[in-house]
Amino acid sequence: MHINLLSYKAYLRTMQIGSKSYVFDPIRKKNVILTPEEMTRQLLIHYLIEEKKYRPALIQVEKAIEVNGFVRRYDLIVFNKSFKPFLLVECKSHKIKIKQATFDQITRYNLSLKVEYLLITNGMEHHGYQINYESRTANNIIALPDFE
């Protein structure tokens, strides 16, 4: 899957306070500390809004879910027009290589969410899947669907 997230850098609203950098999150509507993982998340948010036409009101960032009795936080979820989750995203820093543990993590999160699409990204490398619950398969996709 090819997504040029760096082309969305111009959409970021950043600021410096002392030694810390912040970025405005259009979903949470507040400034958050700009970590490498947050950079990936914010670039992806702008990609989803600008390129795929996903509605900001249907995107949630860093919400808690219960996974195997533990509270975890997913990075990003997108809902369809019927307010049903359809895309779950796991973001990593560009410094982190995507490994099997990342695939395992998003799969565990999806046990309770049961979305149709999964995306794993470190900002440079992207892996997208469409889940077929009837056949119990995950198929690679070359692009995320546009908003319906």
Contacts in CASP RR format, 6 or more apart in sequence:
PFRMAT RR
TARGET T0000
AUTHOR 0000-0000-0000
METHOD contacts of the structure
MODEL  1
MHINLLSYKAYLRTMQIGSKSYVFDPIRKKNVILTPEEMTRQLLIHYLIE
EKKYRPALIQVEKAIEVNGFVRRYDLIVFNKSFKPFLLVECKSHKIKIKQ
ATFDQITRYNLSLKVEYLLITNGMEHHGYQINYESRTANNIIALPDFE
1 119 0 8 1.000
1 126 0 8 1.000
1 127 0 8 1.000
1 128 0 8 1.000
1 140 0 8 1.000
1 141 0 8 1.000
1 142 0 8 1.000
1 143 0 8 1.000
1 144 0 8 1.000
2 126 0 8 1.000
2 142 0 8 1.000
3 44 0 8 1.000
3 47 0 8 1.000
3 121 0 8 1.000
3 123 0 8 1.000
3 126 0 8 1.000
5 40 0 8 1.000
5 43 0 8 1.000
5 44 0 8 1.000
5 47 0 8 1.000
5 121 0 8 1.000
5 123 0 8 1.000
5 124 0 8 1.000
6 43 0 8 1.000
8 43 0 8 1.000
8 46 0 8 1.000
8 47 0 8 1.000
8 50 0 8 1.000
9 43 0 8 1.000
11 46 0 8 1.000
11 50 0 8 1.000
12 23 0 8 1.000
12 24 0 8 1.000
12 42 0 8 1.000
12 43 0 8 1.000
12 46 0 8 1.000
13 23 0 8 1.000
13 24 0 8 1.000
14 21 0 8 1.000
14 22 0 8 1.000
14 23 0 8 1.000
14 24 0 8 1.000
14 34 0 8 1.000
15 21 0 8 1.000
15 22 0 8 1.000
15 23 0 8 1.000
15 24 0 8 1.000
15 31 0 8 1.000
16 22 0 8 1.000
20 33 0 8 1.000
20 34 0 8 1.000
21 33 0 8 1.000
21 34 0 8 1.000
22 31 0 8 1.000
22 32 0 8 1.000
22 33 0 8 1.000
22 34 0 8 1.000
23 31 0 8 1.000
23 32 0 8 1.000
23 34 0 8 1.000
23 38 0 8 1.000
23 39 0 8 1.000
23 42 0 8 1.000
24 30 0 8 1.000
24 31 0 8 1.000
25 31 0 8 1.000
25 32 0 8 1.000
25 42 0 8 1.000
25 45 0 8 1.000
25 61 0 8 1.000
26 45 0 8 1.000
26 46 0 8 1.000
26 49 0 8 1.000
26 56 0 8 1.000
27 45 0 8 1.000
27 56 0 8 1.000
27 59 0 8 1.000
27 60 0 8 1.000
27 61 0 8 1.000
28 61 0 8 1.000
28 62 0 8 1.000
32 38 0 8 1.000
34 42 0 8 1.000
35 93 0 8 1.000
36 93 0 8 1.000
36 94 0 8 1.000
36 95 0 8 1.000
37 75 0 8 1.000
37 91 0 8 1.000
37 92 0 8 1.000
37 93 0 8 1.000
37 96 0 8 1.000
39 93 0 8 1.000
39 94 0 8 1.000
40 91 0 8 1.000
40 92 0 8 1.000
40 93 0 8 1.000
40 94 0 8 1.000
40 121 0 8 1.000
40 122 0 8 1.000
40 123 0 8 1.000
41 61 0 8 1.000
41 75 0 8 1.000
41 76 0 8 1.000
41 91 0 8 1.000
43 123 0 8 1.000
44 76 0 8 1.000
44 89 0 8 1.000
44 91 0 8 1.000
44 121 0 8 1.000
44 123 0 8 1.000
45 59 0 8 1.000
45 61 0 8 1.000
45 76 0 8 1.000
48 54 0 8 1.000
48 59 0 8 1.000
48 78 0 8 1.000
48 144 0 8 1.000
49 55 0 8 1.000
49 56 0 8 1.000
49 59 0 8 1.000
52 144 0 8 1.000
52 145 0 8 1.000
52 146 0 8 1.000
52 147 0 8 1.000
53 146 0 8 1.000
53 147 0 8 1.000
54 78 0 8 1.000
54 147 0 8 1.000
55 147 0 8 1.000
58 78 0 8 1.000
58 79 0 8 1.000
58 80 0 8 1.000
58 81 0 8 1.000
58 83 0 8 1.000
59 76 0 8 1.000
59 77 0 8 1.000
59 78 0 8 1.000
59 79 0 8 1.000
60 76 0 8 1.000
60 77 0 8 1.000
60 78 0 8 1.000
60 79 0 8 1.000
61 75 0 8 1.000
61 76 0 8 1.000
62 73 0 8 1.000
62 74 0 8 1.000
62 75 0 8 1.000
62 76 0 8 1.000
63 73 0 8 1.000
63 74 0 8 1.000
63 77 0 8 1.000
64 71 0 8 1.000
64 72 0 8 1.000
64 73 0 8 1.000
65 71 0 8 1.000
65 72 0 8 1.000
65 73 0 8 1.000
65 74 0 8 1.000
65 109 0 8 1.000
65 112 0 8 1.000
65 113 0 8 1.000
66 72 0 8 1.000
66 112 0 8 1.000
67 108 0 8 1.000
67 109 0 8 1.000
67 111 0 8 1.000
67 112 0 8 1.000
68 108 0 8 1.000
68 111 0 8 1.000
72 108 0 8 1.000
72 109 0 8 1.000
74 88 0 8 1.000
74 89 0 8 1.000
74 90 0 8 1.000
74 109 0 8 1.000
74 113 0 8 1.000
75 89 0 8 1.000
75 90 0 8 1.000
75 91 0 8 1.000
76 88 0 8 1.000
76 89 0 8 1.000
76 91 0 8 1.000
77 85 0 8 1.000
77 87 0 8 1.000
77 88 0 8 1.000
77 89 0 8 1.000
77 113 0 8 1.000
77 115 0 8 1.000
78 85 0 8 1.000
78 86 0 8 1.000
78 87 0 8 1.000
78 89 0 8 1.000
79 85 0 8 1.000
79 86 0 8 1.000
80 86 0 8 1.000
80 148 0 8 1.000
81 148 0 8 1.000
85 113 0 8 1.000
85 114 0 8 1.000
85 115 0 8 1.000
86 115 0 8 1.000
86 116 0 8 1.000
86 117 0 8 1.000
87 115 0 8 1.000
87 116 0 8 1.000
87 117 0 8 1.000
87 118 0 8 1.000
87 119 0 8 1.000
87 144 0 8 1.000
88 106 0 8 1.000
88 109 0 8 1.000
88 110 0 8 1.000
88 113 0 8 1.000
88 115 0 8 1.000
88 117 0 8 1.000
88 118 0 8 1.000
88 119 0 8 1.000
89 118 0 8 1.000
89 119 0 8 1.000
89 120 0 8 1.000
89 121 0 8 1.000
90 102 0 8 1.000
90 105 0 8 1.000
90 106 0 8 1.000
90 109 0 8 1.000
90 118 0 8 1.000
90 119 0 8 1.000
90 120 0 8 1.000
90 121 0 8 1.000
91 121 0 8 1.000
91 122 0 8 1.000
91 123 0 8 1.000
92 98 0 8 1.000
92 102 0 8 1.000
92 120 0 8 1.000
92 121 0 8 1.000
92 122 0 8 1.000
92 123 0 8 1.000
93 122 0 8 1.000
94 122 0 8 1.000
94 123 0 8 1.000
94 124 0 8 1.000
95 122 0 8 1.000
96 122 0 8 1.000
97 122 0 8 1.000
98 120 0 8 1.000
98 121 0 8 1.000
98 122 0 8 1.000
98 125 0 8 1.000
98 127 0 8 1.000
102 120 0 8 1.000
103 120 0 8 1.000
103 127 0 8 1.000
106 118 0 8 1.000
106 120 0 8 1.000
107 118 0 8 1.000
110 118 0 8 1.000
110 131 0 8 1.000
114 131 0 8 1.000
114 133 0 8 1.000
115 131 0 8 1.000
116 130 0 8 1.000
116 131 0 8 1.000
117 128 0 8 1.000
117 129 0 8 1.000
117 130 0 8 1.000
117 131 0 8 1.000
117 141 0 8 1.000
117 144 0 8 1.000
117 145 0 8 1.000
118 128 0 8 1.000
118 129 0 8 1.000
118 131 0 8 1.000
118 138 0 8 1.000
119 126 0 8 1.000
119 127 0 8 1.000
119 128 0 8 1.000
119 129 0 8 1.000
119 144 0 8 1.000
120 126 0 8 1.000
120 127 0 8 1.000
120 128 0 8 1.000
121 127 0 8 1.000
127 140 0 8 1.000
128 140 0 8 1.000
128 141 0 8 1.000
128 144 0 8 1.000
129 138 0 8 1.000
129 139 0 8 1.000
129 140 0 8 1.000
129 141 0 8 1.000
130 138 0 8 1.000
130 139 0 8 1.000
130 141 0 8 1.000
131 137 0 8 1.000
131 138 0 8 1.000
132 138 0 8 1.000
132 139 0 8 1.000
END
